[in-house]
Amino acid sequence: IIVHLSAAIGLVFFLLQHQCALRIWPIFALCSCVPIFIEYSAAIYKIVRQRV
């Protein structure tokens, strides 16, 4: 059941990628990069605050 579900999800993503790759993928990339950027900036802020 899990294999079929993952295959179905993979097929949906494959179709989405071909149908509207240029519109959707930048949004996905941005949404995935924003939390990482926030974590990095918070970590840098903590390091700077500890040194001062």
C-alpha positions as CSV (number, residue, x, y, z in Angstrom):
1,I,0.0,0.0,0.0
2,I,2.8,2.4,0.9
3,V,4.6,1.7,-2.4
4,H,1.5,2.4,-4.4
5,L,0.9,5.6,-2.4
6,S,4.4,6.9,-3.0
7,A,4.2,6.0,-6.7
8,A,0.9,7.9,-7.0
9,I,2.4,10.9,-5.2
10,G,5.5,10.7,-7.4
11,L,3.2,10.6,-10.5
12,V,1.3,13.6,-9.3
13,F,4.5,15.6,-8.7
14,F,5.8,14.5,-12.1
15,L,2.6,15.7,-13.8
16,L,2.7,19.0,-11.8
17,Q,6.3,19.5,-12.8
18,H,5.5,19.2,-16.5
19,Q,2.2,21.2,-16.4
20,C,3.3,24.3,-14.4
21,A,7.0,24.0,-13.6
22,L,7.8,27.6,-14.2
23,R,5.0,28.9,-12.1
24,I,5.0,26.7,-9.1
25,W,8.6,25.6,-8.6
26,P,10.0,29.1,-7.7
27,I,7.3,29.3,-5.0
28,F,8.2,25.9,-3.6
29,A,11.9,26.9,-3.6
30,L,11.2,30.1,-1.9
31,C,9.0,28.5,0.8
32,S,11.7,25.8,1.5
33,C,14.5,28.4,1.6
34,V,12.8,30.9,3.9
35,P,12.8,28.7,7.1
36,I,16.5,27.8,6.4
37,F,17.4,31.4,6.1
38,I,15.5,32.3,9.3
39,E,17.4,29.5,11.2
40,Y,20.7,30.6,9.8
41,S,20.1,34.3,10.7
42,A,18.9,33.3,14.2
43,A,22.1,31.2,14.7
44,I,24.3,34.0,13.5
45,Y,22.5,36.4,15.8
46,K,23.1,34.1,18.8
47,I,26.8,33.8,18.0
48,V,27.2,37.5,17.6
49,R,25.3,38.2,20.8
50,Q,27.4,35.7,22.8
51,R,30.7,37.3,21.6
52,V,29.5,40.9,22.5
